[in-house]
Amino acid sequence: MWIKAVIVLAIVTSLVFFLNHVALLTTPEAVIAIEIKERGKISLQTRRGEWRECTLSGDSFVSSWLTILVLAEENRRRAKYVMITPDNVDHEDFRRLRVWLRWAGRRAAEPGYRKPSP
């Protein structure tokens, strides 16, 4: 019985943490803004006000109702996940992000990608 209680407590703790971090964006590390740069580089702003440089991973997910960015920071071992839904961004910005991720972002996330010379 006590093992079930520990498992339930762990699940509830994880749920509260991820709700605060990802859905409610209340933790200092929560991502509140992103900026797309060249070659798959993305800057993200945390609630703390810091801007961090990240590289887009090819594991990101894109659909019309949900976009999940998988970002790798240089000095971190774990990836950062940013979930974006149509109701929390401007419709046109969300469309442009999805198009960029499907075409340019996918190529930029590939290892060894070099931008073509003009």
KOLLO-935058 format. One record per residue: residue number from 0; residue in three letters; chain; x, y, z of N, C-alpha, C in turn. Coordinates in nm, 2 decimals, padded with zeros to 4 digits. Layout:
// KOLLO-935058
  resi  resn  chain     n.x     n.y     n.z    ca.x    ca.y    ca.z     c.x     c.y     c.z
   NUM   ALA      A       X       Y       Z       X       Y       Z       X       Y       Z
...
//
This chain:
// KOLLO-935058
  resi  resn  chain     n.x     n.y     n.z    ca.x    ca.y    ca.z     c.x     c.y     c.z
     0   MET      A   00.08  -00.12   00.00   00.00   00.00   00.00   00.09   00.13   00.00
     1   TRP      A   00.19   00.13   00.08   00.28   00.24   00.09   00.35   00.27  -00.04
     2   ILE      A   00.38   00.17  -00.12   00.44   00.18  -00.25   00.35   00.26  -00.35
     3   LYS      A   00.22   00.22  -00.35   00.12   00.29  -00.43   00.11   00.44  -00.39
     4   ALA      A   00.12   00.47  -00.26   00.11   00.61  -00.21   00.23   00.69  -00.26
     5   VAL      A   00.35   00.63  -00.26   00.47   00.69  -00.30   00.46   00.72  -00.45
     6   ILE      A   00.41   00.63  -00.53   00.40   00.64  -00.67   00.30   00.75  -00.70
     7   VAL      A   00.18   00.75  -00.64   00.08   00.86  -00.66   00.14   01.00  -00.62
     8   LEU      A   00.21   01.00  -00.51   00.28   01.13  -00.47   00.38   01.18  -00.57
     9   ALA      A   00.45   01.09  -00.63   00.55   01.13  -00.74   00.48   01.18  -00.86
    10   ILE      A   00.37   01.11  -00.90   00.29   01.16  -01.02   00.23   01.29  -00.99
    11   VAL      A   00.17   01.31  -00.88   00.11   01.44  -00.84   00.22   01.55  -00.84
    12   THR      A   00.33   01.52  -00.78   00.44   01.62  -00.77   00.49   01.66  -00.91
    13   SER      A   00.50   01.56  -01.00   00.54   01.58  -01.14   00.44   01.67  -01.21
    14   LEU      A   00.31   01.64  -01.19   00.20   01.71  -01.25   00.20   01.86  -01.21
    15   VAL      A   00.22   01.88  -01.08   00.22   02.02  -01.04   00.34   02.09  -01.09
    16   PHE      A   00.46   02.03  -01.09   00.58   02.09  -01.15   00.56   02.13  -01.30
    17   PHE      A   00.51   02.04  -01.38   00.50   02.06  -01.52   00.38   02.16  -01.55
    18   LEU      A   00.28   02.16  -01.47   00.17   02.26  -01.49   00.22   02.40  -01.47
    19   ASN      A   00.30   02.41  -01.36   00.36   02.54  -01.33   00.46   02.59  -01.43
    20   HIS      A   00.54   02.49  -01.47   00.65   02.53  -01.56   00.61   02.54  -01.71
    21   VAL      A   00.53   02.46  -01.76   00.49   02.46  -01.90   00.36   02.52  -01.93
    22   ALA      A   00.26   02.49  -01.85   00.12   02.55  -01.88   00.10   02.68  -01.82
    23   LEU      A   00.13   02.70  -01.70   00.10   02.83  -01.63   00.22   02.93  -01.64
    24   LEU      A   00.34   02.88  -01.68   00.46   02.96  -01.69   00.49   03.05  -01.57
    25   THR      A   00.48   02.99  -01.45   00.51   03.06  -01.33   00.65   03.04  -01.27
    26   THR      A   00.72   02.94  -01.32   00.86   02.93  -01.26   00.95   03.02  -01.33
    27   PRO      A   01.06   03.05  -01.26   01.16   03.14  -01.32   01.23   03.09  -01.45
    28   GLU      A   01.23   02.96  -01.47   01.28   02.90  -01.60   01.18   02.89  -01.71
    29   ALA      A   01.06   02.92  -01.69   00.95   02.91  -01.79   00.99   03.00  -01.91
    30   VAL      A   00.96   02.95  -02.03   00.99   03.02  -02.15   00.87   03.11  -02.18
    31   ILE      A   00.90   03.24  -02.20   00.79   03.33  -02.23   00.80   03.40  -02.36
    32   ALA      A   00.91   03.39  -02.43   00.93   03.44  -02.56   01.04   03.36  -02.64
    33   ILE      A   01.02   03.36  -02.77   01.12   03.29  -02.85   01.15   03.39  -02.97
    34   GLU      A   01.28   03.38  -03.02   01.32   03.45  -03.14   01.40   03.36  -03.23
    35   ILE      A   01.36   03.35  -03.35   01.42   03.26  -03.45   01.54   03.33  -03.51
    36   LYS      A   01.65   03.27  -03.52   01.77   03.33  -03.59   01.81   03.23  -03.70
    37   GLU      A   01.92   03.26  -03.76   01.97   03.18  -03.87   02.02   03.05  -03.83
    38   ARG      A   02.02   02.95  -03.92   02.08   02.82  -03.91   02.03   02.74  -03.79
    39   GLY      A   01.90   02.75  -03.76   01.84   02.67  -03.66   01.87   02.72  -03.52
    40   LYS      A   01.92   02.84  -03.50   01.94   02.90  -03.37   01.82   02.97  -03.33
    41   ILE      A   01.78   02.95  -03.20   01.67   03.01  -03.15   01.71   03.07  -03.01
    42   SER      A   01.67   03.19  -02.99   01.69   03.25  -02.86   01.56   03.24  -02.78
    43   LEU      A   01.56   03.21  -02.65   01.44   03.21  -02.57   01.46   03.29  -02.45
    44   GLN      A   01.35   03.35  -02.41   01.35   03.44  -02.29   01.28   03.37  -02.18
    45   THR      A   01.34   03.36  -02.06   01.28   03.30  -01.95   01.20   03.40  -01.87
    46   ARG      A   01.12   03.36  -01.78   01.04   03.45  -01.69   01.14   03.54  -01.61
    47   ARG      A   01.26   03.49  -01.58   01.36   03.56  -01.51   01.41   03.68  -01.59
    48   GLY      A   01.39   03.68  -01.72   01.43   03.79  -01.81   01.56   03.76  -01.88
    49   GLU      A   01.61   03.64  -01.87   01.74   03.60  -01.94   01.71   03.55  -02.08
    50   TRP      A   01.80   03.59  -02.17   01.79   03.53  -02.30   01.89   03.43  -02.32
    51   ARG      A   01.85   03.31  -02.37   01.95   03.20  -02.39   01.95   03.15  -02.54
    52   GLU      A   02.07   03.12  -02.59   02.08   03.07  -02.72   02.06   02.92  -02.72
    53   CYS      A   01.98   02.87  -02.81   01.96   02.73  -02.82   01.97   02.68  -02.97
    54   THR      A   01.98   02.56  -02.99   01.98   02.50  -03.12   01.86   02.41  -03.14
    55   LEU      A   01.79   02.42  -03.25   01.67   02.35  -03.28   01.71   02.20  -03.30
    56   SER      A   01.63   02.11  -03.24   01.65   01.97  -03.26   01.56   01.92  -03.37
    57   GLY      A   01.60   01.82  -03.44   01.52   01.76  -03.54   01.40   01.68  -03.49
    58   ASP      A   01.39   01.67  -03.35   01.29   01.59  -03.29   01.16   01.68  -03.26
    59   SER      A   01.17   01.80  -03.30   01.05   01.89  -03.28   00.93   01.84  -03.35
    60   PHE      A   00.81   01.87  -03.30   00.68   01.83  -03.35   00.60   01.95  -03.40
    61   VAL      A   00.55   01.94  -03.52   00.47   02.05  -03.58   00.34   02.00  -03.63
    62   SER      A   00.23   02.06  -03.58   00.09   02.03  -03.63   00.01   02.16  -03.63
    63   SER      A  -00.11   02.16  -03.68  -00.19   02.28  -03.68  -00.24   02.32  -03.54
    64   TRP      A  -00.25   02.22  -03.45  -00.30   02.25  -03.32  -00.20   02.25  -03.20
    65   LEU      A  -00.08   02.20  -03.23   00.03   02.20  -03.13   00.16   02.19  -03.20
    66   THR      A   00.25   02.27  -03.14   00.39   02.27  -03.19   00.48   02.25  -03.06
    67   ILE      A   00.57   02.16  -03.07   00.66   02.13  -02.96   00.80   02.15  -03.01
    68   LEU      A   00.87   02.25  -02.96   01.01   02.28  -02.99   01.10   02.20  -02.90
    69   VAL      A   01.19   02.13  -02.95   01.29   02.06  -02.87   01.42   02.14  -02.89
    70   LEU      A   01.47   02.20  -02.79   01.58   02.29  -02.80   01.70   02.24  -02.71
    71   ALA      A   01.82   02.25  -02.77   01.94   02.21  -02.69   02.02   02.33  -02.66
    72   GLU      A   02.04   02.35  -02.53   02.13   02.46  -02.49   02.27   02.41  -02.48
    73   GLU      A   02.37   02.50  -02.51   02.51   02.46  -02.51   02.56   02.40  -02.38
    74   ASN      A   02.53   02.46  -02.27   02.59   02.42  -02.14   02.50   02.33  -02.06
    75   ARG      A   02.39   02.28  -02.12   02.30   02.19  -02.05   02.30   02.05  -02.11
    76   ARG      A   02.28   01.95  -02.03   02.27   01.81  -02.08   02.14   01.78  -02.13
    77   ARG      A   02.03   01.83  -02.07   01.89   01.80  -02.10   01.84   01.90  -02.20
    78   ALA      A   01.75   01.85  -02.29   01.68   01.94  -02.38   01.57   02.02  -02.31
    79   LYS      A   01.54   02.13  -02.37   01.43   02.21  -02.32   01.32   02.20  -02.42
    80   TYR      A   01.20   02.18  -02.37   01.08   02.16  -02.45   00.99   02.29  -02.43
    81   VAL      A   00.95   02.34  -02.55   00.86   02.45  -02.55   00.73   02.41  -02.63
    82   MET      A   00.62   02.41  -02.56   00.49   02.38  -02.63   00.42   02.51  -02.66
    83   ILE      A   00.38   02.51  -02.79   00.31   02.63  -02.84   00.17   02.59  -02.90
    84   THR      A   00.07   02.65  -02.86  -00.07   02.62  -02.91  -00.12   02.74  -02.98
    85   PRO      A  -00.22   02.73  -03.07  -00.27   02.84  -03.14  -00.33   02.95  -03.05
    86   ASP      A  -00.38   02.91  -02.94  -00.45   03.01  -02.85  -00.35   03.10  -02.77
    87   ASN      A  -00.22   03.07  -02.77  -00.13   03.15  -02.69  -00.04   03.24  -02.77
    88   VAL      A  -00.06   03.24  -02.90   00.02   03.33  -02.99  -00.07   03.38  -03.10
    89   ASP      A  -00.02   03.49  -03.16  -00.09   03.54  -03.28  -00.10   03.44  -03.39
    90   HIS      A  -00.22   03.43  -03.45  -00.25   03.33  -03.55  -00.15   03.33  -03.66
    91   GLU      A  -00.12   03.45  -03.72  -00.02   03.46  -03.83   00.12   03.42  -03.79
    92   ASP      A   00.16   03.46  -03.67   00.29   03.42  -03.62   00.30   03.27  -03.60
    93   PHE      A   00.20   03.21  -03.55   00.20   03.07  -03.53   00.21   03.00  -03.67
    94   ARG      A   00.14   03.05  -03.77   00.14   02.99  -03.90   00.28   03.00  -03.96
    95   ARG      A   00.35   03.12  -03.95   00.48   03.14  -04.00   00.58   03.05  -03.93
    96   LEU      A   00.57   03.03  -03.79   00.65   02.94  -03.72   00.64   02.80  -03.77
    97   ARG      A   00.52   02.75  -03.79   00.50   02.62  -03.84   00.56   02.60  -03.98
    98   VAL      A   00.54   02.70  -04.07   00.60   02.69  -04.20   00.75   02.68  -04.19
    99   TRP      A   00.81   02.77  -04.11   00.95   02.77  -04.09   01.01   02.64  -04.04
   100   LEU      A   00.94   02.59  -03.94   00.98   02.46  -03.88   00.97   02.34  -03.98
   101   ARG      A   00.87   02.34  -04.06   00.85   02.24  -04.16   00.95   02.24  -04.27
   102   TRP      A   01.00   02.36  -04.31   01.09   02.37  -04.43   01.23   02.41  -04.39
   103   ALA      A   01.25   02.54  -04.35   01.38   02.58  -04.32   01.43   02.53  -04.19
   104   GLY      A   01.34   02.52  -04.08   01.39   02.46  -03.95   01.43   02.32  -03.96
   105   ARG      A   01.36   02.24  -04.04   01.40   02.10  -04.05   01.54   02.08  -04.11
   106   ARG      A   01.57   02.16  -04.21   01.70   02.16  -04.28   01.81   02.21  -04.18
   107   ALA      A   01.78   02.32  -04.11   01.87   02.38  -04.02   01.91   02.29  -03.90
   108   ALA      A   01.81   02.21  -03.86   01.83   02.12  -03.75   01.92   01.99  -03.79
   109   GLU      A   01.94   01.97  -03.92   02.02   01.86  -03.96   02.17   01.88  -03.93
   110   PRO      A   02.24   01.78  -03.88   02.38   01.80  -03.85   02.46   01.83  -03.98
   111   GLY      A   02.55   01.92  -03.97   02.63   01.95  -04.09   02.57   02.04  -04.19
   112   TYR      A   02.45   02.10  -04.16   02.39   02.19  -04.25   02.47   02.32  -04.27
   113   ARG      A   02.48   02.36  -04.39   02.55   02.49  -04.42   02.46   02.57  -04.51
   114   LYS      A   02.44   02.69  -04.47   02.35   02.78  -04.55   02.41   02.80  -04.68
   115   PRO      A   02.33   02.79  -04.79   02.38   02.81  -04.93   02.43   02.95  -04.94
   116   SER      A   02.54   02.97  -05.02   02.60   03.10  -05.04   02.51   03.17  -05.15
   117   PRO      A   02.49   03.31  -05.13   02.41   03.38  -05.23   02.47   03.39  -05.36
//
